[in-house]
Amino acid sequence: MPKMKTNSSAKKRFKLTATGKIKRKRAYKRHILTKKATDRKRRLGQPTLVHKADEKNVKLLLCLA
């Protein structure tokens, strides 16, 4: 059986933490930023973890499962 290929878009969007969780960037920080509050924009700049319900699908894309 051939090797699994890692999804190219997924490997650019997700990183693995040392404990095995998956880190992602938040949405809504690209444009139309004038109407968003400063504290909201600051929070959107911080990375967060992928939700538990989505972890299995992301791990399949990254060939970690």
Secondary structure by P-SEA (a helix, b strand, c coil): cccccccaaaaacccccccbbbbbbbcccccccccccaaaaaaaabbbbccccaaaaaaaaaccc
